[in-house]
C-alpha cells in the first residue's frame, strides 16, 4: 500500500497522517490488500480504463485525430518545460507548430538511450514539483541502465489500465486468482495477497516442485503471469512430474516468447497464451488479440514507428526494423521518438482478424543484442530460430554464446537422467536454420544464470556489434 493510499484511508477514517501509528498503518495495509479492486482503483485509473474500453471500435481516422491532438500536447509540454527537448527541437527547426499530421513526427530527432545518459542531459519536466517524482532505472539488459522519472503513482495507474485493456483479451480481470512467476526470492512461494500467489523463479524445476506444487493446486489460479522462460519452466515441471494444472489464460512479457515456448505452455496449461509488450519507460504497450498472436500497439498509449538502420520508416509487410515510441503518459521524462533497441516485423496499420485499427507487428525480436553474427557479418535474430517444442524433451534450458563472429557455443541444461546426447537434435536444427557462416559446438552446464531481474538471456556475445570477420 502506497503512502498516498495510507493517507487517503487515514483521511477517510478522520485521521491525520501524523496520528496514524506504524502498527495502525500496517493494519491498514493488510485491509487494503483484501479490498475489492474496484475500491482500490483511483479515479484516474477508472477514467483511463473507460476511455480504453470505449476506443475498442474506433475508426482509424478517429484514432489518428486523437493521436495528433495528444502528440501536439506532448511536444508542446516538452518545449515549454524540458530543457533538453527544447534545445533539440530548436536545433532541428521543429516544434508543436510543425505537427500538421502524424507524418510530421518523422522530422523530429530520435531520442537515444545515450542521450539520456549524457553528462548534463536535462530531460526532466520543470513544471512538476520534485516531491511528486520517482526515479526509475530500466533493466539495463543492453548495457548501462537508463534512469528517468515518473510522476509518483501515475505510471502505475496508466500501466494497470493498459494491462486491463490488453490482458482482458484472454479474459483477465483484476480480482482474479493469479499465479505470479516473475519474482526471485529465497522461499519457494509466498502470498502477496489472498488472490496472488508467487512462486520464486529459482524453485521452478522438478527437484524443487515438492515445495510448492501442492500449494499451487490448492490455490487454483485462474491465470498465470510470468516471463516466457518461467512459465515454460512451470510447463516443464508439470510434464516431468505428471501433475495437472488448468487455467483460463497465461500472460507473458519482458522476454521474447518463442514458438516452442508458446506450444509447450499452451499444451501443459490447456489455454491461450498472450504475449504482451511493455517497458518501464511507459512509452508504449502492445499485445496479441483474441484471434491473432501479432502485437497490437495500443494507439492511445502513444505513437509507434518502425524504422530501418538509417532511420527511415519501415512499411513493407514482413520487413524488420527498430521500434521507436513516443509516449503520451511520460510526463516527467517525455519519451519522444525514443529508439527502444527492440526489433519488430511490420504487420500493417490494422488487424484483419479482430478489426482494431491498431498498428501491428507480426513479431518482436527482442533487444538489438539478441542476434547471432555470422563470419561474414550477417545477423540472425535468435527469435527467428523456430524450433519445435518436442526437440526440448531432455533439455531444461539453453543459451547461445559467441566469443567471435561465426562461432557459437550451445550451453544447455539437461533434464534429470538425460544423456549427453540429449542436445543432438537441437544442435542439428540450429545448424540448419543458421545456415552458412556458423560453426556450432555444445557444452552441458549446471544452470543458465539469469539477470538481476530474473530474465533469461538467450544470446550472450563477447564482442561488439561493430566487430566482423576479416
N, C-alpha and C positions, 0 to 999 in steps of 0.2 A: 504494500500500500504506500503510495507516494505521500510526501509531506503535505502536498496540496489536498489530497484526499482526506488525510487525517484532520487537517484544518477544517475542511468542509463538514465532516461528520461532527467535529467539535462544535462548530457553529450551529449545526442542526440541533445539538443537544443543549444549546445555550451556554456553551463553554468557550472561553477564550483560549488561544493556543498555549499561552503561558501557564494556564492552570491545569492542563491535561498532563498528568504524570506519566512517566515512562511505562509503568505497568498498565495504566489505562490505555495508552497508545497501542500497546501490544494486543490488548483485548479488542480494541477497535480494528486492528489489522486482521485479527482472526475472524471477526464478524464480517468484515468487508470481503474477505476471500470467499465466503459462502453465500453472499448476497446474489440474487439473480443478476445476470449480466445486464439486463435492461436497466437495473438500478445503478449499476456501476458506470455505465457509459455516460460520457459528458454530452452536453448539448451540441458541442462542435462535432463530436463523432456522429451523433444521430443525424445532424443536418447533412453532413457529407455522405453518410450511408444512404439517406433518402435520395440525394441527388444521383448517386451512382446507380441506384435501382431504377430511377426514372429515366436515366440515359440509355438503358439497355437497347431500346428500339429506335434511337435517334438516327436520322439520316446522316450521310457523310457531309452534306452541306451544313447542317445544323451543328455538327461536331466541329467542323473547320471554323465556323464563325465564332464559337465559344473559345476554341483554342487560340485564335488570333487575338481575341479580346484579352485573354489571360496572359498571352505571350507579351503583348504590349505593356500590360500592367507589371509583369515580372521584370522586363527590361527597364521600364520607367523607374521602378524602385531601385534597381541596381545602379542606374545612372545617378540617381539622387543621393543614395546613401552608402554605396560601396566604392571606396576609393580606387581599388584595383580595377574593377569593371569600368568605372568612369574613364580612367586613363586608357584602357584597352579599346573601348568603344571610340573614344576621340581619335586615337591613332589610326583606327580603321575607317574613320569617317562614317560611323553608323550610330544609330540610337533608336529610341522608340518611334521617332518620326520616319524611320526607314522602313517600318513594317507595314507595307500596304497589303501584303498577302503572306501566307506561311512560307512561300518560296523565298521570301526576302531574308529569312533566318540564315540562309547559306552565305550571306555576305558578312556575317558576324565571325569574329575569331573563335577558334577552338579553345577550350579550356582543358589543359593537360594536367595530369597529377603533379608534374614537376612545377607547374605554375603555382600550385597551392603550397608546395614545399619550399619555394624560392625564398631566400632571406629577405625580410622586409615586406613580403607579399601581404597585402591587407584586403582580404576578401570578406571581412566581417561587416554586416549591415550596421550603420551607425544610428539608426532610428530605433534600435531595441536596447532597453536597459540591460546592463551586464548581468544583473541578478536573474534575468529571465532566460539566460543562455546556459546550455550544457555543452561541454566539449566532447567530441566523439572522435574515435580513431577507427579507420577502416581496418579490415582483416590483414591487409598487407601481404597477400599471397604472391604478389608480383614483385615484392621488394620492400622498401621502407614504407610503413603505414602512412596514410594521409590523414591529417587531422583537420577538423572543421567544426562547425557549431550548428545546433538546432535550437529552436525555441523549446524550453523545457515543457514536456507534456504534449506539445503539438505534434511532434513527429510520431509519437506512439498512437495518438488518435487517428492520424492520417493512415499509418500503416495498418492498423486494425480495420479501418473502414475498407481499404482496398483488399485486405485479406478476406474479409467477409464477402465482398463482391466476387472475388476470383475463386476462392476456395468453395464458395457456395455452389459452384458448378459440379461438384461431386457430393453435394448435399450437406456440406459443413455448415454449422451454426454455432455461435458462441453459447456455451452452456452444455454442449455435448461432452461425453466422456472421451478424453483424448489420451493416447499413449504417446509420450514425447521421447524421441530418441536423438535429441540434439545436444545433450549436456554431458559433461565429463566430471565425475566426482568419485569419491572413494567407495561409498556404499553401493551395493548392487542396484538399489532402487530407492525412490522416495516420492512422497506426495507433495506437490506444490499447493494443491487444494483438493477437496474430495473428488473433483472431476478431472484432475490432471495428474497422471502417474508418469514419473520419469524413470527410465532405465538408463543407467550410466553406460556410455559408449565402451569403456574398457571391458565391460562384462558381457558384451554381445558376441558370445561364442558358446559352442555346445558345452564346453567344460564348466562354464560358469552359469549355465542356464538353470541348474537346480536351485540357485539362489533367488531367482526372480520369476521364472516362467509360471509357476503356480499362482503367484500374486497377480500376474498379468491376466490369467484366465479368470480368476475370481473378480477382477476389476471389470471385465467385459467391455473393453473400449469400443466405441463406435467408429473412431477414426485413429489413424496413425500419422504422426507428424515426425519428419526426420530428414536427414541427408540421404541421398540415394545410396551411399555406401553403408549407412547404418541400418536403413530399412532392408537393404539387400542382405545384410548380416543377420537380421531377425529372420528373414525368409530362409536363410541357410540353416539357422538353428532349428527352425520348425522342420525342415527336411531331415536334418541329422538326427533329431530326437523323435521324429514321428508324431510330434504334437500337432494339434489343430487350433487355428485361430481364424475367425472370420470377422471382418469389419465392413463398414459401409463404404469407406473410402480411405485413400492414402494421399497425403500431400508431401511432396519433397521439394527441397530447394537448396541453395548455397553451393551446390555442385552440379555438374552436367549429369543428367540422367541418361545412361546409355541403354540402347535397345535390349541388351541381355539382362540388365537390371530390371527394366520395366517388365519384361517377360517373367523373370523369376519372382518378383514381388507380387504381380497380379495372380500368378498361379498359386503361390503359397497363401495369400490372404483372401483370394476369391473376390476381388473388387477392382474398380478402376483406379489407376494411378495418375494423379495430377501433378505435373511438374510446374513449379512457379518460379518466377524471377523477380527478385527484389534486391535492394542494396542498402547498406547503412546510410549512404548519402541521401536516399529517399527521392531520387530524381526520376524514377520510373518503376512500374510494376507490370508484370505480364504473367499469363498462364494459358494453358490449353482451354478448350471449351468442352461442352457436353459430348461433342462428336469428333473433335479433332485434337491431336496431340501438339499441334503447332502453337507457338507462343503468340497470344493476342496481347499487344501492348495497349494498356488502357489509356485512351486519349485524354481523359480528364486528369491524369497524373502529370502530363506534360507532352512534349513533342519528342518522338523517337525518329532518329535518322540512321541510315546505314550508309557508310562511306567506304571507299576503297583506300588503299595505302596513300594515294595522292590527295585524299580529302574530297574526292568527287562523289556525288550521290550514286548509290547502287540501287537500281530499279528493275533489273532484269531478274525474273523469277529463277531461283536456283543459284544465283550469284552470291558470293560471300563478301562480307565487309565487317568493319568495326562498328559497334553500337555506340551512337552518340545521343546523349539525353539532355533535354532542357526541362527542368522540373518546375512545376507551378507551386509547390509547397515547401520549397527550400528557402525560407525567408531569411534565416540568419546568415547562411553562406549560400548565396544563389548559385546554382549549377546551371550555367548557360552554355550550351554546346559542349558538354563535358564528354571527353573521349574516355569511355569506361575501360578500355582494354579488353572487352569481351567481343567475341566474334559471333556473327549470326549469318543465316542464309535467308535471303529475301523471299517472302512468300506472296506478297501482294498487299493492296491497300484495304482489303476486307476479307472476311472469312466466308467462302462459299458454302460451308457446312452449316454454320449457325446463323449467318446473315448479319452479324455485327459488323459495323463499319469501323473496325479497329485495324491498324496496321499489323501484319502478321509476319513472323519469322518462322520458316519451316523447322529450323533447329537453331540452338545456341551452342557454339563450340567451346565455350569457356574462355578462360583468360588467354591472352596472347602467348603465354609461355606454355600452354598445353598442346604443343605440337612437337613432332619429331622432325629432325633435319637430316635429309639425305646427303650423301657425299657430294652431290652436285649442287647443293643448296636448296633443293626442293623441300617445301614444308608440308607435312601431313598432319592435320589435326587429329588428336587422339580420339575425339568423339566420332571421327569418320571410320574408325576401325570397328565395323559392325560384326560382332561375334555372337553366335547363338548361345543361349544360356546353358545348353547341355554340355558344352565344352568345359564348363567350370565344375564338373562333378567332383573332382578331387582337389579343387583349389578354393581356398578361403579368402584370398586376396592377392593382388599383384600390383606391381609398379614397373614402369619402363624408365630406365636410367641411361643417359647419354653423357659420356665423357668427351666425345668429339663427334662431328658430323659423320653420319653413315654407320656408326656403331651403336648398337642398342643392347642393353642387358635387361632381360626379363627377370625381375626379382619376384618370387612367388612364395606364398604361404600355403602349405599343404593341409588338407583335411586329415583328421586323426586316422592313422592306418594307411594313408595313401603312400604309394611308392614314389621314387624319384622320377619316374616316367609319367607322372600324372599331368605334367605340363606339356607333354609332347604334342598333343593335338592343338593346344592353344598356340604353341610356337609355330607350328606349320601354318595355321590360319593367319597369324600375324605376318609371317614372311610373305604369304601370298598377297595379302592386302596392302602391305607397304610397298611391294614391287621392287624394282631395281634401285640400287644405290644404298642398300642397307645390308649389314651383317648382324645377325642376332645370336645371342648366347643366353643361357638360362642359369640362374643361381637360386637355390632354395634358401629361404631365410625364416627366422622365427616369427617376425612380425614386420608390418609396414608402419612406420611411425606416422602419426597424424600431426597436423598443425596445432598451434596453441588453442585454436577454437574448435578442434575436433574434426576438421575436414580431412578427407583423404585426397592426397595429391597423386594423380596417376602418372605424371611425367615430371622427372627432375633432370635438369641439364647442368653440366659443369662448365658451360661456355655460354657466351652471349649470343644474341640474335645476329650480330654483325659477323660472327665467325663462319666461314665457309671453307670447304675443301679447296686445295690448290693454292 
